[in-house]
Amino acid sequence: MGYFSLQTGNALAESISLWLGINGEVIILSFLPGLLFLDSYNINVYLFKKALSQMLVFAFPMVLTGTFLTALVAYYILPYGWSFDLCMTFGSILAATDPVAVAVLLNELGAPARLKVHISGESLLNDGSAVVFFHIFSLRFFYQMGIVGIGEEIGWIRGIILFLRLSLGGACIGILFGVGLVTLLFNLNRRLSQEENVIQVVATITFAYLAFYTSEITCHCSGIISVVLCGVTTKAFGDTLLNDVHLTHDFWHITEHLLNSVLFTLGGAVWGGVLSSSEQRFGGMDWVYLLILFGLVIVIRFFLVFAFYPLTSNIGIGQSIKEAVFMSYGGLRGAVGIALALLLSAEVFKATEQSDSITRNQYRDYSEKLFALVGGIAFLTLIVNGPSSGPLLRWLGLVTPSESRIKVVSNYEAHMKQSVLIEYLSLCEETRFQSVDFGIVREHVSPLQSITSEDLNIACEQYQLNNPGKVPNISNLSQYIDGGDQVSFQRASSSQLLSGRSSGTHNNRQRDTVYDFSVSLDERAMLEERSIFIDLIRQEYNKQLQSGQLDSRSFIPHNLLRSLDMVDKNKPLDDWDSASSQANGSILVKKGEQALHSYRAQQGLFRRNQGDKDFHIIRTRVLQALSFIQAHQSAQDMFKKEFASVSNNSLSLAEKAVIDESRIQVSKAYGAINAFDEEDVKAVKSQYVCQVLLHIAASYFRTLASNGLMTEREANEFLDKYDLELRNLRICAELKTDVTYKSISSCKIAPT
């Protein structure tokens, strides 16, 4: 064990050394373009343009002042003997703020759009300006090292010229690449071509990295400003040109997450290597100085924001005192600062390779101390400022919902309840759910716990509009209506339904399918039709998984999908027999049976009137049959819809044969359900309906949040509630297996 730990430690140390030996520009080029492009693309361009004057104040004079004040702290308080140019380099690194954590918080809590633009816009531009200042002062620091070939003596005039070249040159290059990317997106106009959609996504990341490389490496300008302006230009003129918006956004979110993870992992490994160094280059009083520096960095941030407040509150889109307080506290340090600290360390290690031991140790000690402090500040802002920003935002009243907003959310909830109730009425019309107990459903599905006769009347009317000619069966729930109100809804006759509201719609109902017996059965056609039907069933299983009707953590989906793989397409469908045989021989089933029998033996519990049958086993097999029936019946409907002749709605003999095979399998599944005790089956069906309805309720709020109609925080309150109800439901179904179904409704767990 000791040898293994030693080898692991050596491998980690060697890996860190390899990264420090990499060219610093490679580190920056690898991470920053991908991290910055999405942030710049996601910004509100209209508000960004209006607030540009404020952003420029935040990004340049405020960053330079902050760099200088932080440098004074490092020069006069930290006992490391750094030169003032190294202190200015250190200050420029800490001047770069990271909006990622705070931006997520602002979106979740529904903060004002103006505050989001202030936070994100400032971060994007001050990243660019901080890197420009870092470039200038790091050149001066490298020049002071006295190593030939690196660094440059930069005076005030030379510094101003270099600053203008880096910033303005980077901006021009970024705009040019943004225009080029918009032009390319415009010409990739085959929206239905999946290949071109992928090319569009590849083009965005290619132009982001090309813009950075061209600006930073080729033209010696600011690569960060170039990427930011490329992203903003693309957002302003190319947002509507994306053929597949979801594909592009999903790709960039994944890319950003991966780059952030790798960068912070690398930074954390290097930081841990510095802290755990055998030479003890960081320890003892260094931790005290880190805490002092952390406090002073926050003080400097507050001073900067309020020193410029008289100006920033009267230009652009304005700024309030509360917003200024939050901006001061929410200026976290993150990815860009870590990348710049890694760049400096890598450059110092590379530059001192051929130096004498005294010079090498001195400057490497400087760089390691600097990196340890930067990593420590980033770590402290993430664990202190990050979690406390939410309560501060609420305390300042920046996310307090207005009375009108509360009404809007209540209205959403009312619509969701109607959707769930209508879906329940639809499920009860299915043969497989006709014996569902609404008492159990109401107990576990909170949206159905307070329905009134008016709610039921509205749901029934909407059901009839959606299903002309059909009348919902409400006999199993009318007794549970709040207050004992009598439901005024009456089951109308077919003639009544085809008149009034439903008039004009009956002609659109699907005609009865007929079969064409004028041709003989073609075995090759039969094989092809059967293959297509199996693919339709597989598609239905995947839909059930996505909607939550199938529990992805159970073995049922595996059995059902595996049964399709085992079907011999040259023979009639027999997937129910395959699924049943797998369930009977499943290791998971056997383990479940053993665990439950052991539990019963310990507790002295035995199931009444069931012999040695276990409710857990009954439940899993009934659920499997219900999913099987639903998939086959949906596949039959889709098969008829796609293959029936348009002229006379007829199917060929081969197509009829495939549907008949499916019906035989469905009848077997029904037979398996009917073999169990009626009360047990009723309990399982009721629990299954609860599961379906809770997922529908959750999906309703997820859709609202994804469409921007609800904030993440508002949606998560409902999602957390339904997640707890699903957990309650699962525990009731799986643990309360020693009692009859009526006791299931009383099973509850407390929130955790």
N, C-alpha and C positions, 0 to 999 in steps of 0.2 A: 504494500500500500504506500509506503514511504517512497519507494522508487518511482511508482506511478505518479505520485504527487510532484516529485522532483522533476520528472520528465514533462509533466503538464506545465509546471511553472516555467521550465526552460523554453518550452514551445511558445508560451504566451510572451515571454520576454523577447524571444527571437522575432516573433511576429510584430511586436511593437517596434523593435529596432528596424525591421524591414520597412515599416510604414514611415518611420522618421527619416529613412534614407531615400524615400521617393522624392522626386522633384516636387517642390511645394505647389507649383502651378498645376501639376497633375491633380493634386488633392482638391484645389479650388475648382478646376475644370470638371472634375468627376461629380461634384455634389451641387454646387450653387446654381447652375442653369436649370436643372430639374426642379430644385426647391423654389426658385423665384418665379418661374414662368407661370405656374398655377396660381400663386398668390396675386400676381399682377393681372392675370386673365380674369380672376373672380371678382375684381374690384368693380364697384359701381362707377362706370366711366363718366356718367353725367355729373354725379356729385364730386368725383375726383377732379373733373375739369373746373367746376365751380370753386372747389377748395384748393386749387393748385397754388394760389398765392400763399395760403397757410402752410401747405405742404413744403414749399420752398423755404419758408422760415424755419419750420421744424427740422428740415433736412440739412441745411447748410449753416447758417449762423448759430443755431441752437446746438448742432452736433459739434461744431468747432469750439464753442464755449464749453460744452460738456467735456470734450477731449482735454481742453486746457485745465479745467478744474480737477478732473480725475488725475491728470498728470501731476498737478501740484500735491495732491494727496499722496501719490506714489513717491514723489521726490522727497517730500518733507516728513512723511509719517512712516512709510515702509523703510526698514533698516537694511536694504539690500544693496545700497550703493549704485543704483541704476543711474545712467546718464539721463539728462532731461529728454533727449531724443527718444530713448527707450521708453521713458515714462509717457511721452506723447504717443508713441506707438501703442502702448498699453491702454491709454485713454481712448484712442480711436477704436480699439477692439471692443471695449466695453460700451462704446457709443452705439453700436449696432444692436437694435432691439429685434425681438422675434415675436411676430403677431400670432403664431399658429395656435398656441394654447388659449390665448385670450380671445382670438377670433372664434374659436369653437364655442367658448363660453358665451360670447355675445350672441351668436346664432341660436344657441340653446335657450337663452333667457329672453330673446326677442328685444335686444337693446335697440335704441334709435339708430336709424341708418347713418345719421351724421356722426355719431360716435364711432361706428364701424369704419367709416371712411377716414376719420382722424387716426385711429389706431393702425389700420392696414396701410393707408397712404403714407403716413409718417414712416412706418417701418420699411416700406419698399424703397422710399427715396433716401432715408438715412442709412440704409444698408449700403446704397451706392456711394453716398458722400463719405461714410465711415471708411469704406475700402479705399477711396481716393486719398483721404488723409493718412490711412495706414500705409499706402504705397509711398507717399512722400516722406513720412517720418521714419519708416523702416529703411528707406534708402539712406537717410542721414545716419541712422544707427549703424548700418552695415559699413558705411564709410568710416565711422569712428572706430570700428574694429581694427582698421589698419591692414586688412587683407586685400591684396592687389586683385583687381578685377571685379569686385563687388561693391555696391554702394555708390553714392554720389553726393557731393557737397552741394546742397540746394539752398540758395539764399531766398529772400523774400520775393524778389522779382521773378526769379526762376520758379519759385514755388507757386506763385499766382498763375504764371503761364502754364505750368504743368497741370495745375488744378483745372483751369479752363479747358485745356486739351483733353484731359481725362474725362471730365464730366460732359462737356458739350460734344466732343467727338463721339463718346459712347452713346449719347442721346441720338445723334444723327444716324449712327450705324444701326441702332435699334429700330428707329423709325423706318429706315430703308428695308431692313429684314422683315419688319412687320408688314410693310406694303407688299413685299415679295411673297410672303406667306398668304396674305389675303388674296393676291392674284392667283396663286396656285389653288387655293381652296375654291375660288370662283370657277376655275376651269375644270375642277374635279366635280362635275355637276351631275353625274349619274347616280342619283340618290338611291336607286334600287340595286346598285352594284355593291355587293359586300366587299369586293376587292378594293374599290375606290374608297369606300368608307375607312378601310384599314389604312390605305395610303394616306388619307387625310390625317389620321392620328399619328402615323409615322412622320408626316411632314411637320407637325407641330413640334415634336421633340427634336427633330433634325434641325429645324430653323432656330430653336432655342439654343442648342449647343453650338451651331454655326455662328450665330450672332455673338455669343460669348467668346468663342475662339477667335473670330475675326477681329473683334474689338480689343480683347485682352492681349492676345499673342501676336497677331499680325500688325495691328495698327497701334498697339500700346496705349489704348484708351481704357475706359472703365467697362469691363465686361458685364458687371452687375447692372449698371444703368442701361446698358444696351439690351439686356434680357428684359428688364422691367418695361422699357419703352416698346420693345417688340411685342410683349404680352398685352400691354394696354392698347396698342394700335390694332392688334388682332381682335381684341374684344370689341373695340369701337366699330370696326368696319367688317369683321368676318364672323361675328357671332352667329348670324343667321345663315351663313354659308356651310355650316357643319351638317353633313348628311345624317350622321348618327350622333346626336348630342350626348346621349347616355354612354355610348362607347367611349367617346373622347373624355368625358368627365371621369368615368370609372377608371380609365387607364391612367389619367394624371393623378387621381387620388391614390391609387395603388403605388405609382411611381414615387410620389411625394412621401408616402408612408415608408417605403423601402429605403429611400435615400436618407430620410431622417433617422430611421432605425440604424442603418449602417454607420452613418456619421456619428451619432451619439454613442453607439457601441465602440467605435474606434476611439472617439474622444474619451469615453469612460475607461477603456483599456489603458490608454496612454496616461490618463489621470491617475488611475489606480497604480500603474507602474511607477509613476513619479512618487506617489504617496508611500508606496511600500518599498522604495529603493533602499538597498542595504546601506547606502551612504547617508541615509537620513537627510536628504536635501530638503525635505518639507516635513516639519514636525514641531512639537512643542509650541513655542510662541508664534510660529507661522499660523496656527489655527486661530489664535487670538487676533492676529492682524487681519486674517480673512474675515472674521466677524466684524471687526472695526471697519474694514473696507466695505463690507456689505451694507452696513448702516449708513456710511457716508455716501455711497453710490445712490441710495434711495433719497438721501437729503439733497444731493446734487440734482437729481432728477426733478424733485419738487421745486427746487429753486429755479431751474431752467424753465419749466413749464409756466410758472407764475411770473418769472421775470419778463417773459415774452407775451404774457397773457393780454396786457393792454393792446398789443398789436394784433395778435391772433384772434381776439374776440371781436374785432371790428373789421376784419377783412374776410374774403371768401364766404364761407357759409356760417361764420361766427362760431363762438364757443362759449359754453356756460361754465360757471364756477365748478359745478358738480362734475361736468365732463373733464375739466382740467384736473380735478382731484383724482379721478379714476385713471386718466392718462398718466399722471405722475406715478401712481402706484402700480399700474399695469404694464409698465415698460420692462418686460422680461428679457433676459438674455438667452440666446439659444444657438441655432444652427450656424449663422454667419460668424458669430464670435468664436465658436468652437473651430470652425474652418480656418479662420484667420490665425488663431493661436497655433493650430496644427501646422499651418503654412510657415509661420515664423520659426517654430521649433525645427521643422524639416530643413529650412534654409540655414539655420544656425548650425545644425549638425553637419550639413553638407559642407558649409564654408570652413568649418574648423577641423576637417579631417586631416589636413596636412599641417596644421598649426602645432606649436609646441604644447606640451601637456598643461602648462600654466594657463595659457590663453584658451586652450580648448576647454579645460575644466571651468574656467571663469565664465565664459559666455554660454556654455551649455547649462551651467547652474542658473544663470540669468533666465535663459529661455524656459527651463523647467519650472523655476519659481513662478514665472509669468503665466505659464500654461496652467499650473496648479491653482493659481488665484482665479484665472478666467473660468476654469472648470468649476471651481468652488462657488463663484458668483452665479454661474448658470444653474448649478445644482440648487443653491439656496433660493434663488428667485422662483424656480420651478416648484419647490416643495413648500415655500412660505407664501410668496405673492400669488402663485397660481391658484391654490385651493381657497385662499381668502379673498380672491377678487370677486367671486360670486356673491358672498355675503355683503361685501362693500358695495357692489353694484345695487343690491336690493336696499341697503341702508341709505344710499344716496337717492333712492327713489327713481332711478333711471329705467327700471324695468317693472315698475308697479303697474299692473293691468288696470286700465280705466274701466268704468262701469259699462261702457259700451262694449269693450273687449270681452268682459265677463259674459255679457249677453250673447255675443257671437259664439263663444265657446259652448255656452249652454244650448244654443240653437244647433250647433254641430252634434252635441250629445243626443239631443232629441231626434235628429235625423238618423243618427246611428241606431237608436233604439227601434225606430220604425224599420230600418233595413234588416235588423236582426229578427224582428217579429215577422216580417214578410218572408224571410228566409226560413223561419221555423214553419210557417204555414206551407211553404213549398215542400219542405222535407217531409212533413206529415202526409202529403199526398202521394209520396213514394211508397210502393208496396213494402219495401224493407223497413220502413219506419212507422208503420201504421199502429204499432202497439207501444209507442213511446209514452212514458209517464211524464206529463208536464210538471207534476210536483217536484220530481227530481231535477228536471231542467231548470225550473224557476229557482230552485235552491242554489244551483251552482252557476247560473248565468245572471249576473247582476242586472244587465239591461232589461231583463224580463221580470224583475222582482216587483216592479211598481207600475205595471201597465194598467190602464183603465179601460172602461168600455169604449170611450172615445178613441183611444189608441188602437184598440182592436178593430173598431169600425173602419177607421182610416186605412189600416193595414189590409183589411179584407177588400176594400174598394180598390186599393192599389194592386192587390194580387189579381183581381179580376181584369183590371186594365192590362196587366202584364200577361195574363193567361186567358184570353177571350174564350168563353164557353165553359170555363171551369169555375167551380165554387169551392172555396176552402172549407175543410171540415174543422169546426171549432169546438166540437163536443168535448174534446179532452182538455180544454183550457178555460172554458167559460165560467166554470165554478171557482176559478182562482182569481177572477177579476177583483181588483181592490174595491172595497166598500160594498161588495155584493151586488153591484149594479147589474141590471139586466142588459144583455147585449142586444141592441136594436137591430143588428145585422141579421137578415133572414137569407136562407139559402134559396136563391131564385132559381126558377126553372130555366132550361136551356133557351126557350123562346124569349124569356124576359132578358136574358143576358145578351142575346143576339140583337136586341133592340136597345134603344137608349145609348148608353156610353159605349157599348161594345159594337154598335152598328157600324158597318163598313169595314170591320176588321176580320170578320170570319172568312172572307174570301182569301185572306193571306195565310190561313192555317194550312199546315202541311197535308197534302192529300194522302190517302191510304196507298201504301205501296202494293203494286201488283207484280206478278212474276211472269217472265217471258219463257214459255215452254216450247217455243217454236224451234229452238236449237238444242242439240244434244249436249251432254255434259262433257266439257273439254278438260282432261286431266291437267294439262299444262296451265290452262287458265285457272283451274282450281288451286294449283300450287301457288301461283302468283297472287291470287285473291287472298289466300290464307296468309301469305307472308305480309301483305299489306295490313290485314286485319290484326295480326300480332303486333305490328308496329303501332297501330292505333291504340291497342291495349297498353302497350309500354308507355306511350305518350300520356294516357290517362293516369297511370300510376305515378308518373313524374308530376303531373298536375296536382294529384292528391298530396304528394310530398311537399310541394311548394305552398299549397294552401293550408297545410297543417292537418288535413284529414288523416293522413298516414303519419304515425310517429316515426321519425327518422332514426330514433335511438332504440327502436325495438327490432326484432328479427323479422317482423311481418313483411316489410318492404323487400328485404333480401329474399324471402321465400317466394313472394309473388313475382319479382323480376327474374329470379333464377328459374322459376317454373316456365317462363316464356323461352328461356334459352334451351330448355330441355325438350321443347316441343319438336316432334318429328314432322316437318312440313309436308311430308309425303303421306301422312296419315291424318285422320280427323283430330281436331283439337282435343287435348286431354290435359290442359294446364291446371285444372282444379285437382285432378288426381296427383299431379306432380307437386303442387303446392301443399296438399294435405300430407303426402308422404314425407316431404321435407319437414313440415311442422311436427309430425309424429316422431321423426328421428333427430330433431334438432337438439344439439347439445344444450342450448340456452333453455329450451323447454324442460329438458331433463333436470338441469340444475335448478330451475324454478320450482319444479315439482319436489325435488329433494329438499330445497330450502323451506318450502311451505309445509311439507310433512314434518320436518324437524321442528319448525315453529309450533305447529299444532300439538306435537307430542309434548313439547316443553310447557305449553300453556293449558294443555288438557282440552283443546278445542276440537270439535268435530262438526262437520257440516251435516245439517239435518236433511233427511230424505234424498241424499245424493250418493250414498254408498261411498266409494273411494274416489269419486270424481271431485276435482278441485275447481273452485270458482275461478282461480287464476288461469287455469288451463282452458276452462270454458270461455272466459273473456277473450283470451288471445285468439282462439279459433273462431269465435263469432265475429270479432273485429276483422279477422282475415277474410271471412266469407262476405262481410258487408262491403269491404273495399273491393273484393273480387267482383261482386255483383254490380257495383257502381261502375267499375272500369269496363266491364263487358257491355252493360246497357248503353253507356255513353259511346263506346266504340261502335255498337250496332247503329245508333242514331247517326253518327258521323259517316259510317259506311253507306247507309241508305242515302244520306244527303249528297255524298260525293259521287256515288256510282249509279243512282237511279237516273233513268233517261229523262231529259228535260221535257220531251214532248208528251210522254204518257206515264212518267213516274214508274217505270218498270225496271226490274232487276233481272239479270241473266240467271240461268239455272245454277251456274257455279257460285254466283254471289249469294243466291238463296241458300245454297248448301252450306256455305261458310256461316251465315247467320244462324241457320238451324243448329250447326255444331256448337256455336256460342250459346244458344238457348239451352241446349242440353247441359252444358257446363254450369250455367246459371241455376238450372233446376237442381243440379247436384249440390251446389252451394246452399241453396235454400233447404234442401234435404238435410244437410249437415247442421244448419241452424235449428231446424225443427226437431232434431234428435235430442236437443238439450231441454232442460226444464224451462217452462214458459216464463216463470218469474225471473230466473237467471238471465234469460235472453232479453227480457224487458229491461232489466237493470243495465245490461251491457249496451243495448241500443240507446237508452236514455243518456248514459254517460258519453256515448259516441256523438250524439246530437249536441250535447253540451260542448264538447271539444270543437266541433265544427262551428258552432255559433260564436264561441269565444274568439276563434281565429278570424271570423268574419268581422267582429267588432274591432279587433286589433288592426286588421287590414284597413279598415275604414280610416282610422286615425293615422296610420302610416302613410296612406295615400294623401291625406290632407297635408301632412308635414312635408312630404316629397314635392308637393305642388306649391309649397310656400304659403298655404292657407292657415297653418298653425305653426307655432314655434316648436323647436325640439323639446323644450321644457314642458309645454302644454301637452304635446303628444305623449311624452314619456310618462307623465302622470297617469294617463289612461293605460298605456302599455304595461307599466309596472303593475297596475291593478289587475289587468287581465292575465298577466304572467303568474301572479299569485293565485288567481282563481284556477288557472290550469294546473298549477302545482297541487292545490287542494284537491282538485278533481282526480289527478293521477294517484295521489296518496289514498284517497277514498276507494278508488277502484282496485289498487294493488295491495294495500295493507289490510283493509277491512274486508277480508275474504272469508271470515268465519260467520258472517251474518247474512241475513236476507237483504234483498235490494232496498227495502224500505229504510234500513238503517244507514245506507250509504248517504242519504241526503243530509244526515246530521254530522257527517265527518267534516271537520274543519281544522286548519292549522293557523297559527298566528303568523303575522308578517315577520320576516326576518330582516 
